[in-house]
């Protein structure tokens, strides 16, 4: 690709668990937002597990487990 330098990346993968009383999407965002305060270079995530808590026949809490990849610094 002219003008685009391709680099080889090495990624480290870590596991996060996010939670929310609102939605699964909010649980994902909560995990990413919190992790971004201390982890630089996050590039992608994969949802590997979704759970929830039921109370009186209604979903009360969502919990997601994410695998997050970030680039290692040189």
mmCIF file of the N, C-alpha and C atoms, coordinates in Angstrom:
data_MODEL
# 
_entry.id   MODEL 
# 
loop_
_atom_site.group_PDB 
_atom_site.id 
_atom_site.type_symbol 
_atom_site.label_atom_id 
_atom_site.label_alt_id 
_atom_site.label_comp_id 
_atom_site.label_asym_id 
_atom_site.label_entity_id 
_atom_site.label_seq_id 
_atom_site.pdbx_PDB_ins_code 
_atom_site.Cartn_x 
_atom_site.Cartn_y 
_atom_site.Cartn_z 
_atom_site.occupancy 
_atom_site.B_iso_or_equiv 
_atom_site.pdbx_formal_charge 
_atom_site.auth_seq_id 
_atom_site.auth_comp_id 
_atom_site.auth_asym_id 
_atom_site.auth_atom_id 
_atom_site.pdbx_PDB_model_num 
ATOM 1   N N  . UNK A 1 1  ? 0.837   -1.169  0.000  1.00 0.00 ? 1  UNK A N  1 
ATOM 2   C CA . UNK A 1 1  ? 0.000   0.000   0.000  1.00 0.00 ? 1  UNK A CA 1 
ATOM 3   C C  . UNK A 1 1  ? 0.885   1.236   0.000  1.00 0.00 ? 1  UNK A C  1 
ATOM 4   N N  . UNK A 1 2  ? 0.830   2.025   -1.029 1.00 0.00 ? 2  UNK A N  1 
ATOM 5   C CA . UNK A 1 2  ? 1.664   3.219   -1.102 1.00 0.00 ? 2  UNK A CA 1 
ATOM 6   C C  . UNK A 1 2  ? 1.307   4.185   0.028  1.00 0.00 ? 2  UNK A C  1 
ATOM 7   N N  . UNK A 1 3  ? 2.353   4.684   0.689  1.00 0.00 ? 3  UNK A N  1 
ATOM 8   C CA . UNK A 1 3  ? 2.154   5.683   1.732  1.00 0.00 ? 3  UNK A CA 1 
ATOM 9   C C  . UNK A 1 3  ? 1.717   5.115   3.077  1.00 0.00 ? 3  UNK A C  1 
ATOM 10  N N  . UNK A 1 4  ? 1.498   3.812   3.135  1.00 0.00 ? 4  UNK A N  1 
ATOM 11  C CA . UNK A 1 4  ? 1.083   3.196   4.389  1.00 0.00 ? 4  UNK A CA 1 
ATOM 12  C C  . UNK A 1 4  ? 2.145   2.207   4.824  1.00 0.00 ? 4  UNK A C  1 
ATOM 13  N N  . UNK A 1 5  ? 2.722   2.458   5.994  1.00 0.00 ? 5  UNK A N  1 
ATOM 14  C CA . UNK A 1 5  ? 3.745   1.562   6.509  1.00 0.00 ? 5  UNK A CA 1 
ATOM 15  C C  . UNK A 1 5  ? 3.083   0.501   7.373  1.00 0.00 ? 5  UNK A C  1 
ATOM 16  N N  . UNK A 1 6  ? 3.265   -0.754  7.018  1.00 0.00 ? 6  UNK A N  1 
ATOM 17  C CA . UNK A 1 6  ? 2.702   -1.855  7.796  1.00 0.00 ? 6  UNK A CA 1 
ATOM 18  C C  . UNK A 1 6  ? 3.707   -2.249  8.863  1.00 0.00 ? 6  UNK A C  1 
ATOM 19  N N  . UNK A 1 7  ? 3.201   -2.478  10.062 1.00 0.00 ? 7  UNK A N  1 
ATOM 20  C CA . UNK A 1 7  ? 4.066   -2.886  11.152 1.00 0.00 ? 7  UNK A CA 1 
ATOM 21  C C  . UNK A 1 7  ? 3.595   -4.226  11.692 1.00 0.00 ? 7  UNK A C  1 
ATOM 22  N N  . UNK A 1 8  ? 4.549   -5.003  12.160 1.00 0.00 ? 8  UNK A N  1 
ATOM 23  C CA . UNK A 1 8  ? 4.216   -6.240  12.851 1.00 0.00 ? 8  UNK A CA 1 
ATOM 24  C C  . UNK A 1 8  ? 3.923   -5.877  14.297 1.00 0.00 ? 8  UNK A C  1 
ATOM 25  N N  . UNK A 1 9  ? 2.805   -6.336  14.817 1.00 0.00 ? 9  UNK A N  1 
ATOM 26  C CA . UNK A 1 9  ? 2.430   -6.026  16.190 1.00 0.00 ? 9  UNK A CA 1 
ATOM 27  C C  . UNK A 1 9  ? 2.455   -7.297  17.026 1.00 0.00 ? 9  UNK A C  1 
ATOM 28  N N  . UNK A 1 10 ? 2.810   -7.132  18.268 1.00 0.00 ? 10 UNK A N  1 
ATOM 29  C CA . UNK A 1 10 ? 2.705   -8.202  19.247 1.00 0.00 ? 10 UNK A CA 1 
ATOM 30  C C  . UNK A 1 10 ? 1.676   -7.730  20.260 1.00 0.00 ? 10 UNK A C  1 
ATOM 31  N N  . UNK A 1 11 ? 0.694   -8.566  20.519 1.00 0.00 ? 11 UNK A N  1 
ATOM 32  C CA . UNK A 1 11 ? -0.389  -8.209  21.430 1.00 0.00 ? 11 UNK A CA 1 
ATOM 33  C C  . UNK A 1 11 ? -0.313  -9.026  22.705 1.00 0.00 ? 11 UNK A C  1 
ATOM 34  N N  . UNK A 1 12 ? -0.675  -8.396  23.786 1.00 0.00 ? 12 UNK A N  1 
ATOM 35  C CA . UNK A 1 12 ? -0.898  -9.093  25.052 1.00 0.00 ? 12 UNK A CA 1 
ATOM 36  C C  . UNK A 1 12 ? -2.403  -9.129  25.232 1.00 0.00 ? 12 UNK A C  1 
ATOM 37  N N  . UNK A 1 13 ? -2.919  -10.244 25.750 1.00 0.00 ? 13 UNK A N  1 
ATOM 38  C CA . UNK A 1 13 ? -4.351  -10.388 25.967 1.00 0.00 ? 13 UNK A CA 1 
ATOM 39  C C  . UNK A 1 13 ? -4.616  -10.453 27.458 1.00 0.00 ? 13 UNK A C  1 
ATOM 40  N N  . UNK A 1 14 ? -5.583  -9.667  27.899 1.00 0.00 ? 14 UNK A N  1 
ATOM 41  C CA . UNK A 1 14 ? -5.981  -9.740  29.290 1.00 0.00 ? 14 UNK A CA 1 
ATOM 42  C C  . UNK A 1 14 ? -7.483  -9.947  29.358 1.00 0.00 ? 14 UNK A C  1 
ATOM 43  N N  . UNK A 1 15 ? -7.935  -10.426 30.490 1.00 0.00 ? 15 UNK A N  1 
ATOM 44  C CA . UNK A 1 15 ? -9.354  -10.706 30.664 1.00 0.00 ? 15 UNK A CA 1 
ATOM 45  C C  . UNK A 1 15 ? -9.941  -9.687  31.636 1.00 0.00 ? 15 UNK A C  1 
ATOM 46  N N  . UNK A 1 16 ? -11.065 -9.116  31.244 1.00 0.00 ? 16 UNK A N  1 
ATOM 47  C CA . UNK A 1 16 ? -11.779 -8.151  32.072 1.00 0.00 ? 16 UNK A CA 1 
ATOM 48  C C  . UNK A 1 16 ? -13.205 -8.641  32.282 1.00 0.00 ? 16 UNK A C  1 
ATOM 49  N N  . UNK A 1 17 ? -13.801 -8.263  33.379 1.00 0.00 ? 17 UNK A N  1 
ATOM 50  C CA . UNK A 1 17 ? -15.217 -8.518  33.615 1.00 0.00 ? 17 UNK A CA 1 
ATOM 51  C C  . UNK A 1 17 ? -15.869 -7.182  33.899 1.00 0.00 ? 17 UNK A C  1 
ATOM 52  N N  . UNK A 1 18 ? -16.845 -6.817  33.064 1.00 0.00 ? 18 UNK A N  1 
ATOM 53  C CA . UNK A 1 18 ? -17.584 -5.577  33.248 1.00 0.00 ? 18 UNK A CA 1 
ATOM 54  C C  . UNK A 1 18 ? -19.005 -5.881  33.681 1.00 0.00 ? 18 UNK A C  1 
ATOM 55  N N  . UNK A 1 19 ? -19.607 -4.946  34.404 1.00 0.00 ? 19 UNK A N  1 
ATOM 56  C CA . UNK A 1 19 ? -20.979 -5.160  34.841 1.00 0.00 ? 19 UNK A CA 1 
ATOM 57  C C  . UNK A 1 19 ? -21.784 -3.882  34.713 1.00 0.00 ? 19 UNK A C  1 
ATOM 58  N N  . UNK A 1 20 ? -23.104 -4.050  34.657 1.00 0.00 ? 20 UNK A N  1 
ATOM 59  C CA . UNK A 1 20 ? -24.020 -2.922  34.549 1.00 0.00 ? 20 UNK A CA 1 
ATOM 60  C C  . UNK A 1 20 ? -25.421 -3.363  34.948 1.00 0.00 ? 20 UNK A C  1 
ATOM 61  N N  . UNK A 1 21 ? -26.166 -2.463  35.512 1.00 0.00 ? 21 UNK A N  1 
ATOM 62  C CA . UNK A 1 21 ? -27.574 -2.721  35.789 1.00 0.00 ? 21 UNK A CA 1 
ATOM 63  C C  . UNK A 1 21 ? -28.442 -2.370  34.582 1.00 0.00 ? 21 UNK A C  1 
ATOM 64  N N  . UNK A 1 22 ? -27.840 -1.733  33.552 1.00 0.00 ? 22 UNK A N  1 
ATOM 65  C CA . UNK A 1 22 ? -28.604 -1.234  32.401 1.00 0.00 ? 22 UNK A CA 1 
ATOM 66  C C  . UNK A 1 22 ? -28.648 -2.219  31.228 1.00 0.00 ? 22 UNK A C  1 
ATOM 67  N N  . UNK A 1 23 ? -27.479 -2.437  30.583 1.00 0.00 ? 23 UNK A N  1 
ATOM 68  C CA . UNK A 1 23 ? -27.430 -3.264  29.376 1.00 0.00 ? 23 UNK A CA 1 
ATOM 69  C C  . UNK A 1 23 ? -26.101 -4.006  29.270 1.00 0.00 ? 23 UNK A C  1 
ATOM 70  N N  . UNK A 1 24 ? -26.050 -4.980  28.374 1.00 0.00 ? 24 UNK A N  1 
ATOM 71  C CA . UNK A 1 24 ? -24.802 -5.671  28.074 1.00 0.00 ? 24 UNK A CA 1 
ATOM 72  C C  . UNK A 1 24 ? -23.803 -4.698  27.475 1.00 0.00 ? 24 UNK A C  1 
ATOM 73  N N  . UNK A 1 25 ? -24.266 -3.850  26.550 1.00 0.00 ? 25 UNK A N  1 
ATOM 74  C CA . UNK A 1 25 ? -23.383 -2.847  25.937 1.00 0.00 ? 25 UNK A CA 1 
ATOM 75  C C  . UNK A 1 25 ? -22.763 -1.941  26.990 1.00 0.00 ? 25 UNK A C  1 
ATOM 76  N N  . UNK A 1 26 ? -23.547 -1.549  27.968 1.00 0.00 ? 26 UNK A N  1 
ATOM 77  C CA . UNK A 1 26 ? -23.047 -0.692  29.039 1.00 0.00 ? 26 UNK A CA 1 
ATOM 78  C C  . UNK A 1 26 ? -22.014 -1.424  29.890 1.00 0.00 ? 26 UNK A C  1 
ATOM 79  N N  . UNK A 1 27 ? -22.210 -2.712  30.114 1.00 0.00 ? 27 UNK A N  1 
ATOM 80  C CA . UNK A 1 27 ? -21.235 -3.513  30.864 1.00 0.00 ? 27 UNK A CA 1 
ATOM 81  C C  . UNK A 1 27 ? -19.906 -3.578  30.113 1.00 0.00 ? 27 UNK A C  1 
ATOM 82  N N  . UNK A 1 28 ? -19.960 -3.738  28.781 1.00 0.00 ? 28 UNK A N  1 
ATOM 83  C CA . UNK A 1 28 ? -18.749 -3.738  27.957 1.00 0.00 ? 28 UNK A CA 1 
ATOM 84  C C  . UNK A 1 28 ? -18.047 -2.398  28.068 1.00 0.00 ? 28 UNK A C  1 
ATOM 85  N N  . UNK A 1 29 ? -18.805 -1.322  27.892 1.00 0.00 ? 29 UNK A N  1 
ATOM 86  C CA . UNK A 1 29 ? -18.223 0.021   27.937 1.00 0.00 ? 29 UNK A CA 1 
ATOM 87  C C  . UNK A 1 29 ? -17.624 0.321   29.303 1.00 0.00 ? 29 UNK A C  1 
ATOM 88  N N  . UNK A 1 30 ? -18.274 -0.111  30.375 1.00 0.00 ? 30 UNK A N  1 
ATOM 89  C CA . UNK A 1 30 ? -17.745 0.103   31.721 1.00 0.00 ? 30 UNK A CA 1 
ATOM 90  C C  . UNK A 1 30 ? -16.379 -0.560  31.884 1.00 0.00 ? 30 UNK A C  1 
ATOM 91  N N  . UNK A 1 31 ? -16.246 -1.783  31.384 1.00 0.00 ? 31 UNK A N  1 
ATOM 92  C CA . UNK A 1 31 ? -14.966 -2.496  31.487 1.00 0.00 ? 31 UNK A CA 1 
ATOM 93  C C  . UNK A 1 31 ? -13.875 -1.790  30.693 1.00 0.00 ? 31 UNK A C  1 
ATOM 94  N N  . UNK A 1 32 ? -14.177 -1.401  29.460 1.00 0.00 ? 32 UNK A N  1 
ATOM 95  C CA . UNK A 1 32 ? -13.189 -0.748  28.597 1.00 0.00 ? 32 UNK A CA 1 
ATOM 96  C C  . UNK A 1 32 ? -12.802 0.618   29.156 1.00 0.00 ? 32 UNK A C  1 
ATOM 97  N N  . UNK A 1 33 ? -13.784 1.391   29.589 1.00 0.00 ? 33 UNK A N  1 
ATOM 98  C CA . UNK A 1 33 ? -13.516 2.728   30.131 1.00 0.00 ? 33 UNK A CA 1 
ATOM 99  C C  . UNK A 1 33 ? -12.622 2.649   31.361 1.00 0.00 ? 33 UNK A C  1 
ATOM 100 N N  . UNK A 1 34 ? -12.943 1.735   32.251 1.00 0.00 ? 34 UNK A N  1 
ATOM 101 C CA . UNK A 1 34 ? -12.145 1.614   33.482 1.00 0.00 ? 34 UNK A CA 1 
ATOM 102 C C  . UNK A 1 34 ? -10.729 1.140   33.174 1.00 0.00 ? 34 UNK A C  1 
ATOM 103 N N  . UNK A 1 35 ? -10.588 0.146   32.296 1.00 0.00 ? 35 UNK A N  1 
ATOM 104 C CA . UNK A 1 35 ? -9.266  -0.386  31.957 1.00 0.00 ? 35 UNK A CA 1 
ATOM 105 C C  . UNK A 1 35 ? -8.410  0.665   31.247 1.00 0.00 ? 35 UNK A C  1 
ATOM 106 N N  . UNK A 1 36 ? -9.039  1.523   30.444 1.00 0.00 ? 36 UNK A N  1 
ATOM 107 C CA . UNK A 1 36 ? -8.278  2.527   29.683 1.00 0.00 ? 36 UNK A CA 1 
ATOM 108 C C  . UNK A 1 36 ? -7.614  3.563   30.591 1.00 0.00 ? 36 UNK A C  1 
ATOM 109 N N  . UNK A 1 37 ? -7.999  3.614   31.859 1.00 0.00 ? 37 UNK A N  1 
ATOM 110 C CA . UNK A 1 37 ? -7.356  4.542   32.798 1.00 0.00 ? 37 UNK A CA 1 
ATOM 111 C C  . UNK A 1 37 ? -5.941  4.092   33.157 1.00 0.00 ? 37 UNK A C  1 
ATOM 112 N N  . UNK A 1 38 ? -5.668  2.801   33.027 1.00 0.00 ? 38 UNK A N  1 
ATOM 113 C CA . UNK A 1 38 ? -4.341  2.293   33.405 1.00 0.00 ? 38 UNK A CA 1 
ATOM 114 C C  . UNK A 1 38 ? -3.649  1.479   32.317 1.00 0.00 ? 38 UNK A C  1 
ATOM 115 N N  . UNK A 1 39 ? -4.350  1.135   31.247 1.00 0.00 ? 39 UNK A N  1 
ATOM 116 C CA . UNK A 1 39 ? -3.767  0.315   30.182 1.00 0.00 ? 39 UNK A CA 1 
ATOM 117 C C  . UNK A 1 39 ? -3.762  1.110   28.890 1.00 0.00 ? 39 UNK A C  1 
ATOM 118 N N  . UNK A 1 40 ? -2.560  1.252   28.319 1.00 0.00 ? 40 UNK A N  1 
ATOM 119 C CA . UNK A 1 40 ? -2.433  1.965   27.044 1.00 0.00 ? 40 UNK A CA 1 
ATOM 120 C C  . UNK A 1 40 ? -2.395  0.963   25.897 1.00 0.00 ? 40 UNK A C  1 
ATOM 121 N N  . UNK A 1 41 ? -2.804  1.414   24.725 1.00 0.00 ? 41 UNK A N  1 
ATOM 122 C CA . UNK A 1 41 ? -2.644  0.607   23.518 1.00 0.00 ? 41 UNK A CA 1 
ATOM 123 C C  . UNK A 1 41 ? -3.690  -0.465  23.298 1.00 0.00 ? 41 UNK A C  1 
ATOM 124 N N  . UNK A 1 42 ? -4.848  -0.364  23.971 1.00 0.00 ? 42 UNK A N  1 
ATOM 125 C CA . UNK A 1 42 ? -5.906  -1.356  23.717 1.00 0.00 ? 42 UNK A CA 1 
ATOM 126 C C  . UNK A 1 42 ? -6.390  -1.197  22.280 1.00 0.00 ? 42 UNK A C  1 
ATOM 127 N N  . UNK A 1 43 ? -6.514  -2.329  21.581 1.00 0.00 ? 43 UNK A N  1 
ATOM 128 C CA . UNK A 1 43 ? -6.862  -2.297  20.156 1.00 0.00 ? 43 UNK A CA 1 
ATOM 129 C C  . UNK A 1 43 ? -8.140  -3.041  19.815 1.00 0.00 ? 43 UNK A C  1 
ATOM 130 N N  . UNK A 1 44 ? -8.490  -4.082  20.561 1.00 0.00 ? 44 UNK A N  1 
ATOM 131 C CA . UNK A 1 44 ? -9.668  -4.878  20.216 1.00 0.00 ? 44 UNK A CA 1 
ATOM 132 C C  . UNK A 1 44 ? -10.172 -5.600  21.457 1.00 0.00 ? 44 UNK A C  1 
ATOM 133 N N  . UNK A 1 45 ? -11.413 -6.060  21.353 1.00 0.00 ? 45 UNK A N  1 
ATOM 134 C CA . UNK A 1 45 ? -11.970 -6.883  22.425 1.00 0.00 ? 45 UNK A CA 1 
ATOM 135 C C  . UNK A 1 45 ? -12.853 -7.966  21.837 1.00 0.00 ? 45 UNK A C  1 
ATOM 136 N N  . UNK A 1 46 ? -13.043 -9.007  22.621 1.00 0.00 ? 46 UNK A N  1 
ATOM 137 C CA . UNK A 1 46 ? -13.903 -10.122 22.242 1.00 0.00 ? 46 UNK A CA 1 
ATOM 138 C C  . UNK A 1 46 ? -14.727 -10.491 23.475 1.00 0.00 ? 46 UNK A C  1 
ATOM 139 N N  . UNK A 1 47 ? -16.040 -10.550 23.322 1.00 0.00 ? 47 UNK A N  1 
ATOM 140 C CA . UNK A 1 47 ? -16.895 -10.983 24.423 1.00 0.00 ? 47 UNK A CA 1 
ATOM 141 C C  . UNK A 1 47 ? -16.851 -12.505 24.466 1.00 0.00 ? 47 UNK A C  1 
ATOM 142 N N  . UNK A 1 48 ? -16.404 -13.062 25.591 1.00 0.00 ? 48 UNK A N  1 
ATOM 143 C CA . UNK A 1 48 ? -16.273 -14.514 25.689 1.00 0.00 ? 48 UNK A CA 1 
ATOM 144 C C  . UNK A 1 48 ? -17.336 -15.141 26.585 1.00 0.00 ? 48 UNK A C  1 
ATOM 145 N N  . UNK A 1 49 ? -17.988 -14.332 27.388 1.00 0.00 ? 49 UNK A N  1 
ATOM 146 C CA . UNK A 1 49 ? -19.045 -14.875 28.241 1.00 0.00 ? 49 UNK A CA 1 
ATOM 147 C C  . UNK A 1 49 ? -19.994 -13.743 28.639 1.00 0.00 ? 49 UNK A C  1 
ATOM 148 N N  . UNK A 1 50 ? -21.273 -14.077 28.670 1.00 0.00 ? 50 UNK A N  1 
ATOM 149 C CA . UNK A 1 50 ? -22.300 -13.128 29.106 1.00 0.00 ? 50 UNK A CA 1 
ATOM 150 C C  . UNK A 1 50 ? -23.137 -13.805 30.179 1.00 0.00 ? 50 UNK A C  1 
ATOM 151 N N  . UNK A 1 51 ? -23.336 -13.103 31.271 1.00 0.00 ? 51 UNK A N  1 
ATOM 152 C CA . UNK A 1 51 ? -24.131 -13.620 32.375 1.00 0.00 ? 51 UNK A CA 1 
ATOM 153 C C  . UNK A 1 51 ? -25.077 -12.525 32.854 1.00 0.00 ? 51 UNK A C  1 
ATOM 154 N N  . UNK A 1 52 ? -26.037 -12.921 33.666 1.00 0.00 ? 52 UNK A N  1 
ATOM 155 C CA . UNK A 1 52 ? -26.931 -11.945 34.268 1.00 0.00 ? 52 UNK A CA 1 
ATOM 156 C C  . UNK A 1 52 ? -27.517 -12.459 35.559 1.00 0.00 ? 52 UNK A C  1 
ATOM 157 N N  . UNK A 1 53 ? -28.079 -11.548 36.281 1.00 0.00 ? 53 UNK A N  1 
ATOM 158 C CA . UNK A 1 53 ? -28.718 -11.866 37.553 1.00 0.00 ? 53 UNK A CA 1 
ATOM 159 C C  . UNK A 1 53 ? -30.211 -11.588 37.404 1.00 0.00 ? 53 UNK A C  1 
ATOM 160 N N  . UNK A 1 54 ? -31.028 -12.534 37.817 1.00 0.00 ? 54 UNK A N  1 
ATOM 161 C CA . UNK A 1 54 ? -32.485 -12.412 37.717 1.00 0.00 ? 54 UNK A CA 1 
ATOM 162 C C  . UNK A 1 54 ? -33.054 -12.238 39.115 1.00 0.00 ? 54 UNK A C  1 
ATOM 163 N N  . UNK A 1 55 ? -33.968 -11.278 39.235 1.00 0.00 ? 55 UNK A N  1 
ATOM 164 C CA . UNK A 1 55 ? -34.649 -11.045 40.503 1.00 0.00 ? 55 UNK A CA 1 
ATOM 165 C C  . UNK A 1 55 ? -36.130 -10.843 40.228 1.00 0.00 ? 55 UNK A C  1 
ATOM 166 N N  . UNK A 1 56 ? -36.970 -11.631 40.873 1.00 0.00 ? 56 UNK A N  1 
ATOM 167 C CA . UNK A 1 56 ? -38.423 -11.515 40.704 1.00 0.00 ? 56 UNK A CA 1 
ATOM 168 C C  . UNK A 1 56 ? -38.847 -11.562 39.239 1.00 0.00 ? 56 UNK A C  1 
ATOM 169 N N  . UNK A 1 57 ? -38.212 -12.440 38.463 1.00 0.00 ? 57 UNK A N  1 
ATOM 170 C CA . UNK A 1 57 ? -38.596 -12.616 37.068 1.00 0.00 ? 57 UNK A CA 1 
ATOM 171 C C  . UNK A 1 57 ? -38.084 -11.556 36.111 1.00 0.00 ? 57 UNK A C  1 
ATOM 172 N N  . UNK A 1 58 ? -37.193 -10.662 36.565 1.00 0.00 ? 58 UNK A N  1 
ATOM 173 C CA . UNK A 1 58 ? -36.637 -9.609  35.706 1.00 0.00 ? 58 UNK A CA 1 
ATOM 174 C C  . UNK A 1 58 ? -35.116 -9.621  35.767 1.00 0.00 ? 58 UNK A C  1 
ATOM 175 N N  . UNK A 1 59 ? -34.496 -9.232  34.657 1.00 0.00 ? 59 UNK A N  1 
ATOM 176 C CA . UNK A 1 59 ? -33.043 -9.100  34.627 1.00 0.00 ? 59 UNK A CA 1 
ATOM 177 C C  . UNK A 1 59 ? -32.663 -7.876  35.454 1.00 0.00 ? 59 UNK A C  1 
ATOM 178 N N  . UNK A 1 60 ? -31.806 -8.084  36.433 1.00 0.00 ? 60 UNK A N  1 
ATOM 179 C CA . UNK A 1 60 ? -31.410 -6.995  37.336 1.00 0.00 ? 60 UNK A CA 1 
ATOM 180 C C  . UNK A 1 60 ? -29.979 -6.533  37.118 1.00 0.00 ? 60 UNK A C  1 
ATOM 181 N N  . UNK A 1 61 ? -29.139 -7.408  36.533 1.00 0.00 ? 61 UNK A N  1 
ATOM 182 C CA . UNK A 1 61 ? -27.735 -7.063  36.417 1.00 0.00 ? 61 UNK A CA 1 
ATOM 183 C C  . UNK A 1 61 ? -27.114 -7.863  35.281 1.00 0.00 ? 61 UNK A C  1 
ATOM 184 N N  . UNK A 1 62 ? -26.297 -7.199  34.472 1.00 0.00 ? 62 UNK A N  1 
ATOM 185 C CA . UNK A 1 62 ? -25.589 -7.849  33.367 1.00 0.00 ? 62 UNK A CA 1 
ATOM 186 C C  . UNK A 1 62 ? -24.109 -7.907  33.704 1.00 0.00 ? 62 UNK A C  1 
ATOM 187 N N  . UNK A 1 63 ? -23.464 -8.997  33.299 1.00 0.00 ? 63 UNK A N  1 
ATOM 188 C CA . UNK A 1 63 ? -22.027 -9.147  33.509 1.00 0.00 ? 63 UNK A CA 1 
ATOM 189 C C  . UNK A 1 63 ? -21.436 -9.796  32.259 1.00 0.00 ? 63 UNK A C  1 
ATOM 190 N N  . UNK A 1 64 ? -20.347 -9.214  31.747 1.00 0.00 ? 64 UNK A N  1 
ATOM 191 C CA . UNK A 1 64 ? -19.683 -9.747  30.552 1.00 0.00 ? 64 UNK A CA 1 
ATOM 192 C C  . UNK A 1 64 ? -18.202 -9.970  30.849 1.00 0.00 ? 64 UNK A C  1 
ATOM 193 N N  . UNK A 1 65 ? -17.678 -11.045 30.295 1.00 0.00 ? 65 UNK A N  1 
ATOM 194 C CA . UNK A 1 65 ? -16.243 -11.296 30.360 1.00 0.00 ? 65 UNK A CA 1 
ATOM 195 C C  . UNK A 1 65 ? -15.678 -10.993 28.979 1.00 0.00 ? 65 UNK A C  1 
ATOM 196 N N  . UNK A 1 66 ? -14.641 -10.163 28.942 1.00 0.00 ? 66 UNK A N  1 
ATOM 197 C CA . UNK A 1 66 ? -14.015 -9.730  27.694 1.00 0.00 ? 66 UNK A CA 1 
ATOM 198 C C  . UNK A 1 66 ? -12.569 -10.178 27.660 1.00 0.00 ? 66 UNK A C  1 
ATOM 199 N N  . UNK A 1 67 ? -12.109 -10.537 26.477 1.00 0.00 ? 67 UNK A N  1 
ATOM 200 C CA . UNK A 1 67 ? -10.674 -10.650 26.226 1.00 0.00 ? 67 UNK A CA 1 
ATOM 201 C C  . UNK A 1 67 ? -10.300 -9.388  25.476 1.00 0.00 ? 67 UNK A C  1 
ATOM 202 N N  . UNK A 1 68 ? -9.310  -8.679  25.987 1.00 0.00 ? 68 UNK A N  1 
ATOM 203 C CA . UNK A 1 68 ? -8.890  -7.409  25.399 1.00 0.00 ? 68 UNK A CA 1 
ATOM 204 C C  . UNK A 1 68 ? -7.445  -7.535  24.950 1.00 0.00 ? 68 UNK A C  1 
ATOM 205 N N  . UNK A 1 69 ? -7.182  -7.153  23.707 1.00 0.00 ? 69 UNK A N  1 
ATOM 206 C CA . UNK A 1 69 ? -5.821  -7.188  23.175 1.00 0.00 ? 69 UNK A CA 1 
ATOM 207 C C  . UNK A 1 69 ? -5.238  -5.786  23.149 1.00 0.00 ? 69 UNK A C  1 
ATOM 208 N N  . UNK A 1 70 ? -3.992  -5.671  23.595 1.00 0.00 ? 70 UNK A N  1 
ATOM 209 C CA . UNK A 1 70 ? -3.314  -4.377  23.510 1.00 0.00 ? 70 UNK A CA 1 
ATOM 210 C C  . UNK A 1 70 ? -1.893  -4.597  23.033 1.00 0.00 ? 70 UNK A C  1 
ATOM 211 N N  . UNK A 1 71 ? -1.349  -3.599  22.370 1.00 0.00 ? 71 UNK A N  1 
ATOM 212 C CA . UNK A 1 71 ? -0.007  -3.721  21.811 1.00 0.00 ? 71 UNK A CA 1 
ATOM 213 C C  . UNK A 1 71 ? 1.037   -3.509  22.912 1.00 0.00 ? 71 UNK A C  1 
ATOM 214 N N  . UNK A 1 72 ? 2.098   -4.263  22.827 1.00 0.00 ? 72 UNK A N  1 
ATOM 215 C CA . UNK A 1 72 ? 3.205   -4.106  23.762 1.00 0.00 ? 72 UNK A CA 1 
ATOM 216 C C  . UNK A 1 72 ? 4.078   -2.947  23.309 1.00 0.00 ? 72 UNK A C  1 
ATOM 217 N N  . UNK A 1 73 ? 4.525   -2.165  24.262 1.00 0.00 ? 73 UNK A N  1 
ATOM 218 C CA . UNK A 1 73 ? 5.401   -1.042  23.945 1.00 0.00 ? 73 UNK A CA 1 
ATOM 219 C C  . UNK A 1 73 ? 6.810   -1.550  23.717 1.00 0.00 ? 73 UNK A C  1 
ATOM 220 N N  . UNK A 1 74 ? 7.508   -0.855  22.863 1.00 0.00 ? 74 UNK A N  1 
ATOM 221 C CA . UNK A 1 74 ? 8.894   -1.253  22.556 1.00 0.00 ? 74 UNK A CA 1 
ATOM 222 C C  . UNK A 1 74 ? 9.850   -0.636  23.547 1.00 0.00 ? 74 UNK A C  1 
# 
